[in-house]
Amino acid sequence: MMSHTIEIIKTALKADNSVSASARARVLATIRHGGSQAPEPAKVAEPRLIRRAEAAHRLGCSLRLVDRLAKDGALVKRRLPGRKRAAGILESDLLALIADEAAPESGSRIAIRSWNTAASPPH
C-alpha cells in the first residue's frame, strides 16, 4: 500500500473521536503488515475473592444465608493467605450460583429471595 494512502487513513482515524488510540494503532499495524497481524495473547484473569457482605448484596439475601450456603456446599469459603479467620468467596463461584438460580430448567435450585418487609406473603 502506498504511504500516501496510509497517511490518509491515519488522518481519518485521528479525526474520528469514537476510535481510541489503541484501536487506531491496531488498525494501522494491520494495514502496514498486509492484513496479517499476530493475535494478542489471551489475558488470564486472576481469581477474585469477594467478602461475605458483597456476596449477600449480590444475592439479595442476608449474611446468615451466605454462611448457610457455604455450610451446605453451594458456595465455598476460601481462606485468605496468612489470616486465621478472614475468608472470602470466589466471584466465579458466586456468579455460577446466580446463573444456576436464574436458569428455569435447573434441577437443583436453592431458594434465594430478598426479604422485603413491605411485601405480603403469598396466599
C-alpha positions as CSV (number, residue, x, y, z in Angstrom):
1,M,0.0,0.0,0.0
2,M,1.3,3.4,-0.8
3,S,2.5,5.7,2.0
4,H,0.0,8.4,0.9
5,T,-2.9,6.0,1.4
6,I,-1.7,5.1,4.9
7,E,-1.4,8.8,5.8
8,I,-4.9,9.5,4.6
9,I,-6.3,6.6,6.7
10,K,-4.3,7.7,9.7
11,T,-5.6,11.2,9.4
12,A,-9.2,10.0,9.1
13,L,-8.8,7.8,12.1
14,K,-7.4,10.7,14.2
15,A,-10.4,12.8,13.2
16,D,-12.8,10.1,14.4
17,N,-13.4,10.6,18.1
18,S,-15.0,7.2,18.5
19,V,-11.8,5.4,17.7
20,S,-9.4,5.0,20.7
21,A,-5.6,5.4,20.3
22,S,-5.0,1.7,20.8
23,A,-7.6,0.7,18.2
24,R,-6.2,3.2,15.8
25,A,-2.7,1.7,16.3
26,R,-4.0,-1.8,15.7
27,V,-5.8,-0.8,12.5
28,L,-2.7,0.9,11.2
29,A,-0.4,-2.0,12.1
30,T,-2.8,-4.4,10.3
31,I,-2.8,-2.2,7.2
32,R,1.0,-1.9,7.2
33,H,1.5,-5.7,7.6
34,G,-0.8,-6.5,4.7
35,G,-3.8,-7.7,6.8
36,S,-1.9,-10.3,8.8
37,Q,-1.4,-9.5,12.5
38,A,-0.3,-11.8,15.2
39,P,-3.1,-12.5,17.6
40,E,-2.7,-10.9,21.0
41,P,-2.0,-13.3,23.8
42,A,-5.1,-14.0,25.9
43,K,-5.1,-12.3,29.3
44,V,-5.6,-14.7,32.2
45,A,-7.9,-13.3,34.8
46,E,-6.9,-13.7,38.3
47,P,-9.5,-15.2,40.6
48,R,-11.2,-12.5,42.7
49,L,-12.2,-13.1,46.3
50,I,-15.2,-11.1,47.5
51,R,-16.4,-10.6,51.0
52,R,-19.5,-12.2,52.5
53,A,-21.2,-8.8,52.6
54,E,-20.7,-8.2,48.9
55,A,-21.9,-11.8,48.2
56,A,-25.0,-11.2,50.2
57,H,-25.6,-7.9,48.4
58,R,-25.3,-9.5,45.0
59,L,-27.6,-12.4,46.0
60,G,-30.1,-10.0,47.7
61,C,-30.0,-12.0,50.9
62,S,-28.6,-11.9,54.5
63,L,-25.1,-12.8,55.7
64,R,-26.6,-15.7,57.5
65,L,-27.9,-17.2,54.3
66,V,-24.5,-16.8,52.7
67,D,-23.0,-18.6,55.6
68,R,-25.6,-21.4,55.3
69,L,-25.0,-21.7,51.5
70,A,-21.3,-22.1,52.4
71,K,-22.1,-24.7,55.0
72,D,-24.4,-26.6,52.6
73,G,-21.7,-26.6,49.9
74,A,-23.4,-24.3,47.4
75,L,-20.6,-21.8,48.0
76,V,-17.0,-22.4,49.0
77,K,-15.3,-20.1,51.5
78,R,-11.6,-19.6,50.8
79,R,-9.2,-18.6,53.5
80,L,-7.1,-15.5,52.9
81,P,-3.3,-16.2,53.0
82,G,-1.8,-15.5,56.4
83,R,-5.1,-14.9,58.1
84,K,-6.8,-17.1,60.6
85,R,-10.5,-16.1,60.4
86,A,-10.7,-14.0,57.2
87,A,-12.4,-15.8,54.4
88,G,-13.9,-14.8,51.0
89,I,-15.9,-16.4,48.2
90,L,-14.6,-16.7,44.7
91,E,-16.5,-14.4,42.4
92,S,-16.7,-17.1,39.8
93,D,-18.5,-19.4,42.3
94,L,-21.0,-16.7,43.2
95,L,-21.7,-15.9,39.5
96,A,-22.2,-19.7,38.8
97,L,-24.7,-19.9,41.7
98,I,-26.6,-16.8,40.4
99,A,-26.6,-18.3,36.9
100,D,-27.9,-21.6,38.2
101,E,-30.6,-19.8,40.2
102,A,-31.6,-17.8,37.1
103,A,-31.9,-21.0,34.9
104,P,-35.5,-22.1,34.8
105,E,-34.7,-25.7,33.9
106,S,-32.2,-26.1,36.8
107,G,-32.9,-29.2,38.8
108,S,-31.0,-28.2,42.0
109,R,-32.5,-24.9,42.8
110,I,-31.7,-23.0,46.0
111,A,-34.4,-20.6,47.2
112,I,-32.7,-17.2,47.4
113,R,-35.1,-14.3,48.0
114,S,-34.7,-10.8,49.0
115,W,-36.5,-10.3,52.3
116,N,-38.8,-7.3,51.9
117,T,-40.8,-6.3,54.9
118,A,-43.3,-4.3,52.8
119,A,-44.2,-7.3,50.6
120,S,-47.0,-9.5,51.8
121,P,-46.5,-13.3,51.9
122,P,-48.2,-15.4,49.0
123,H,-51.5,-17.0,49.9
